[in-house]
Amino acid sequence: MDAPLTNPSSAESALPAYLQIKNFVLEKIQSGQWREGDLIPTELALCEQFSVSRMTVNRALRELTNDDLLIRIKGSGTYVAQPKFQSTLIEIRSIAQDIRERGHQHSCQVLSIERLQASPTQARLYGIAPGAALFHSIIVHAENGLPIQYEDRLVDAHMAPDYMEQDWSQITPNEYLVRVAPLPTGFYSIEVLVPPTAIAQALQMKEQQPCLVMDRRTFSSEQFTTHARLWHPGDRYKFTGRM
């Protein structure tokens, strides 16, 4: 039987060890010490910190994962999940779908597409092996001929081996990846940035005009699928959703 956690309150010490660990993790998240996307300590580190078995820690983290408070990525670690109330703010959909629903025409221009090998930094970030095959594509999406999104994307070649063979005028990378790697999960952030010159030119923007930039890492069945950085002219684009 596991020993109680170090210096718990009298009420806390009456709880099973796994519940004490759950409460510890919840307190870190609710207090803001651990934020969305943060990597939390490993199971082994928590075992050593609280002098409990790995089975106990695993149960606590598994239950928090089932509650959508944590996300566990094989080969990478356990991260603080996106809060449920935030996940409803933006529904991640295909840019072409949004354009079609407005009754407008979608078109795209493929600026580049190539096969790469994962760098050590990318391997650590995505939980894949150094040197693993990645596809890198840069595509500009337009609405009625006016550019509204610069899509800079990396894709795990193992998850989408025929990625480079697709006709992106008929299907967007997002639509294709949802088909080959269903039930996606992951992390995203949105910020306002002034784009580099090459991106501003591709989007037909004036110098120093800001962009809305979404950075999104996506996993399917805990396996890395894609990392997309999506640049949108701030005066032509807005994110919408339902609460």
N, C-alpha and C positions, 0 to 999 in steps of 0.2 A: 504494500500500500504506500502511496506517495506521502511524503511528509508535507505539512502545511507550508504555504509560501512564507518567505521571510517577512517578519514584522507585519502580519495582517492585523486588521482590527478584530475585535472579539466576534462581531457579527460576520465578518468576512471569513474568519477562520472556521466557522461552522459550515461553510459551503464546501462541496466537493472541490478537489484541486483543479479540475478542468474548468469549473465555473469561475474560480478565482482568476484563472488565466484569461478567460473570456472577458471578465470584468476589467482586468488590467489593460487588455488590448482596446476594449471599448472606450475606456477613460482616455487613452492616448489619442484615439481618433476624435472623440467628442470635444476634447480640450484643444484640438488643433495642433498638437505636437506631431502627430502623424497625419499627413494630408493626402488627398487623392493622388494616386500614382506613386506614393512613397514605398520603397522596399522595406518591409519590416524585418526584425531579426529572424534568423533561421530557427528551425525547430531545435537543432542542437544547442544553439545559443540560449534559447528560452529554457531548455532542459537544465542547462548548467546554471542559469540565473536563478531558477526557482527550485532546483533540486527535486525535479519530478521526472517521471519516465517520458520517453518520446511518445508512447501511446497516448499519454494524458495530453501532451501538447498538441498532438495530431488531432485528437478529438475536438479540442477547443477551436483550433484553426479551421477544421472541417466544418463545424457548425456555423462559424462566422462566415465561411465561404458560402454555405447553403443559404444564409441570410442576406447574401449579396453585399456584405460589408468588406470582404476580402476577395481577391482573385488570385488563384494559384496557377503559375505558368511553369510547365515542366521544363527543367533545365535552367530556369531563370530565378525563380523565387516566389515569394508571396507578397502581394502589393495591396495597398489600401484601394478599395474599389471606388468607382464613381458613385456618389450618393444617389439613391433612388429618385429623390425629387429633382435632381439635376438631369437625370437621364431622359426625362420627359420633355425637357426644354427644346432639344434639337433632335429631330428624327433624321438619322444619317441615311440619305437617299442618293440615288444617282442624279447628277447634274442634268443629264438628258431627260430624266423623268420629270423634274421640276419644270424644265423648259417646255416640254410637250404639254404638260398640264396647264400652262399659261396660253396654250394655243400658238406657240412660237416654234421656230425651226432650230434644231440643234445641229451644229457642225463642229468639226474638230480638226486640228492640225498637229500631226505627230512631229515634234521637233527632233527627237532622238529616241532610240531604243537600243539597248545593248545588254550584254551578259557580263557580269562582274563576279569577283570573289569577295566574300565577306571579310572585312578588315577585323582585327582583334577587337576594336571598339564596337563595331556593329555586332560581332558575335556575342559580346557581353550584353549589349542592349537587347538583342532579340532572342537570346538563349539558344543560339545555333553554333555550329562548329566554325572556327576560323577557316577561311577558304571555301566555305559552302557557297554554292552557286546562287547568285541573285540576279534578277532582271531589273534594269533601271530604265524607266520611261519618263519622258517629259512631253506632255500633251497640253495644248491650249484649246479650251472649249469655248464656243461662241454661241450667242443667242441672236438669231436673225443677222448673223454676220459680225456682230460686235463681241470681242473677247470679254468673257466674264470670269474665267477661271484658268489659272496656270497650275497644272497638276504635275508635281515632281514626286515620283513614286518608286519605291523599292519593293520587289516581290520575291518571296522564297520560291526558287525554281522547283524545289521538291513538291511544294503544294500546288503549283500551277505550271506544270512542265511545258504546256503548249501556249504559254502567255504571248510569246513573240509572234505566233502564227495568226493571231486574231486580227480581224478587220475592225479597227476602232471607229470607223464611220458607221458601223452597224450595231455595235455594242460598246458600252463604256467599260473601262477597267473595273469600276465598282460593280457593275451589273455582272460582269464575267466572274469576278472573284466570289461574289455571293453564291453563284451556281456551283463552283468547284470547291469552295470552302464555306459551307453553310454554318448557320448559327454563330455569327461572329461576336466576339467580345473584345474589349480593349480599353484604351485610354485616348482622350483627346483634350486639346487645349486650344483656346482661341485668343489671339492677341492682335493689336494694331501695330503694323510695321511699315516703314518706308522700304519699298522693294529695291533690290539691286537694279542697276541700269538694264541688264539683259531681260529681266522679268518685266520691268516697266515698259520696255519697248515691245515685248511680245504681247502685252495687254493693251498696247496703244494708250498708255497713260502719260501725263505730263510729269516732268521731273518733280520729285519730292511729294507727290500725291501719296496718301497712305493706302495700305491694303488691309483688309480683314484676312488673317491667316489662320487656318485650321491645321493643326499638326495632329495626326491620328495614327496610332499603332494598333493593329488588329490581329487577333489570334482566333483560330478555329480548333476546337477540341484541345486547347492548351498549347497548340503549335503555332509559332509565328507564321503569319500569312503575308502581311504587307505593312509598310510604313509610308504614308502619304503626307506631303506638305502641300496644302492647297491655298493659293494666293488669289484673292478676289479684289478688284478695284472697289475702294470704299464708297465711291459715289454711284456705283452701279449694282451693288449687291447688298442683301441683308439676310441674316439667318432668321428663320421663322419656325414656330412649332406650336404645340398645344400643351397646356398644363392641366 
